[in-house]
Amino acid sequence: MVEQMHEEKTARHLDRLSEALDSGTRYQVRHLLKNLSAAEIGDLLESLPVAKRLAVWEMTDPALDGDVLVEVNDEVRASLIRGTSPEDLVAAVDDLDLDDLADILDDLPDAVTREVLRSLDRQDRERLAQVLSYPEDSAGGLMDPDVLTIRPDVTLDVVLRYLRVRGELPEVFDLLFVIDRQGRYLGSLKLADLLTRDLSSMVGDLMDTSAVTIPVDMHENQVAMEFEHHDLVTAPVIDSEQRLLGWISIDDVVDVIREQAEHSVLSRAGLDEEEDMFAPIVQSARRRWVWLGVNLITAFMAAGVLYLFEPTLDQLVATAVLFPIVMSMGGIAGTQTLTLMVRGMATGQVSASNIPALLRKELAVGLLNGIVFSIVIAAIAMLWYGDIPLGLVMASAILLNLFAGALAGALVPVVLKRMSIDPALAGGVVLTTVTDVIGITAFIGLATFLLLGR
C-alpha cells in the first residue's frame, strides 16, 4: 500500500513537472522542486529524458545538489556530473556526510576530488580514507565514521552540556555510544534515559552493554537483517578489537533494502539497477546482448531436442498443440521454487544445514502438484482428442516435468552460488533450459514410443 502511494505520488510529480517544462514555465518548475526532498527529486530525474533531466537539474536548489547526486543511480549521476561545472560540484558535495561523500567520490572528476579532499580537515580525510578502505557492500562501506561518543565516568548533566556546546547533532539517532580512553566500545546510552533520568546519574550505570553491535566486515544484506530482527534505529560498527569505528542509521539500511529489491526484480531480466532508463539506444541494446545471446543458445538447445523428434510431430499433430502446455507448467513450477530459494539465500534463511530438508519438501510439493495437474490435464486431453493413450502421455510428461522443475528450482541456485554466479541473475535462464529440455523429451519421447507404435 505504501509503495503504491509512493508510485502514484511520483507519477503525479512527474506529470506536473513535464507539463511545466513543456510550457516553458520555469517559475512553476522551481516551485514544484522547492516542495520536494532530495530523494523525490532524484526519482524524478531518473524518470525524465536526458534533455528535460538536465533542465530540471539546473533549476534544482544548489543546497540540495549533493544530496540529489547521492540519491540517483550511477549512470544518471554521471550524466548530471558531466553537465555541472567543477566549482558547482565542489560546492554541492561540500556539506555531505562522509559516508555519502564516500559513495560518490569515485564518480567525481579528478580535479573536483582533489579540491574536495583539500577542503577537508586532517581528521575528516582520515575518516574518509577509512570508509573507502572497506568494500562498498560491507558495514564499513555503509557506516558514517563521524560518530558521537561519550565516556562512562561522567554524569548525564555533563553529557547534556556537551551536546549543547556541540550544537549540531545527527538527524537520526537514538543512542549515544560509550567508549573507553582507547576507543573501545563499552555500551550505549539511550536518548530516552538521557532525557528522563536523574541528571546526577553516571553514564556507566545506565549504559546498555548488551546492545547489538555490527562487525565492520559484515555484508550489507546481513546488516539490514540485523536492523529488521532487532528493530534498530542506529547501531555501532566495531572492529575485531572492539574499537568503535562508526555507526549506521536506519536511513542507510532503507537504501540497502531498496537496492536489494531493485536488484531482485531487474536481475531476472538480466538488467542492472544502475542503468539509466533513458541511456542511448545503442548502449542499452548492447547491454542486453549478453543475456539475449545466452537465451538464444538455450533456446537452440531445446529446439535441437525437438528436432530429434520431428517425425513424431509430423505424424501426430496433437503433440505439436499440447507440448507447450508441458513446458509451461514445468517452467512455472520451477520458477516458484527458484524464487523461494533465491529469496531465502538473500535473507540468510537458506544454508547448507537446511538445503536437504528444503529439497525434500520441494520435491514432495512438485510430486503432489504433478499428480493433481497430470490428472486434470490428461482428462482435458482425452476429452479434446478422444484419445486415452494421448492423455496418459500428457499425464506422465506433466508429472515428470513438474517434479524436474521443483528439483531444478531447488538445486540450480545452490550450484550457481557455489560457482560465484548470482542466482537471481542466471537462475531463470538455466531453469528454463532444464524444464524445456526435460518437458520436450518426456512428452515427445513418450509419444514416439507409445503412440506411434500403436
Steps between C-alpha positions, in 0.01 A plus 500: 500500500777744597698409188192559281443842659867588436471395135182705453661804666808474277281463191302814594818699555637375170187598307488849654872553445482386136206734434689794653812420295299467178332835563832666576385620843829500692342662806249216530779243468700667777189517717434128453861410579500721809241275667685173428771320697832401346381138467181609319699722264733206436204278406374767259839549337528126437154509339572784255659488153852642494413847367225560756713344774782750447251788489352397835847444646595860416194625689552283809588684821885495520470417871345165401732415210735282704217301660335453160824362354507244780139392433517436123649188342854487365422573135267792569755638747767485231281694256427768763866532591594545133252788480629680811800728533785394733436797727133410539589136567740595778231719658238225459693231689653733758236434767447129439547252783822304460320172426299666222812670365675163490216359289545750217866603528616260227243648259635855532763638258856478635533877531179519703609208721832670577325827586249322724775313685694825548192659658482228769693523823752228585259307724227489234750392233608213722140402568417513129803287417385252764154466341649465151729220622203268557295325229205709385251226593632454855409667829828693474399640162154582631592663830538866590839544675392830657372341818372662820674346804503549876692355796351277774642704791295818444150600611197555279523870580850512349375316191214746449733799534740334252218454246392864537856620441538266204184653352461292184359150550426217257155515341427140596631364828362333809823389669821653629795263475719450805873435454808473720819707459633256238188542285358156582122469498350443846128547449224742399304764686140536385390851416183434704711430809700817445182708496304330777749376762654691790768731359741397776493139379821362351509388137671176600209409726236552231674383182375184327791258455286245312404728210550355151833580335587466131838352399670722244535217245133390518328497159240774453222243447575353842508851647148555366386176662652601834306827490181311411539229763585738786287803393808723497509870419878534536781256571875531571756351261802337665816318391639171629656677799171663603614846388212725399547595132171663412125454502217402268152651506168369372500735199816329374334161544187609311725580202647149520154341510387705201809400303441134587144522370604672178778248443263209559248628244738620229749215520231254393507672161879536494481874572702720735331721761760770428398525133349826379149447354580767243852387412593517128323236291814324375648490851182353647471244223863392536456437871215262433689298239667273755185354649314505172791300357498256789125457462543442126751221566270331751205536260702325228576222747127448554439524125772240441320254726176577320669438164589147608130424526393673179345182354267479800389861449437429132281198572328613820369854468362482852851489646587834336187653653546356848875504575510879577269420794754255638789747473296786643384305806852379575641850459249655739548228763878540478480879519294481819765285669785708354349824631456348846862382507650825370303702754605261777865538400471879497351507849735237642219247554660243268827336603680170461328368813143531370545450123432122517175559692397774256581274205285217640214740569510656152522159332195387698314816395603444137385139515164590657438780250609268221245238602216753533563684173591190303152363576332829404698549178473133398123516537483815285726345233290181491177697459656734246646233271305195613834320542566324832868410426569864410350606833724254682805637317401852604453390860840330513677797338336753734589290803863465393543867408345642817722271704804601290405868532492475879834317501665755269345795684651378826843393372581758231537800739713292739734391220521851352584654838780249553633603158489867615224579249203709613201258514256788454675593177567163335255266674204570272693430179641170628165393643316572173750288308463207740119501505472550122742218418348259752145596401564445130688176558236363737197587290621449144717204603210323666278585204754352261524166680140462618287664232685434176539134589125444510 
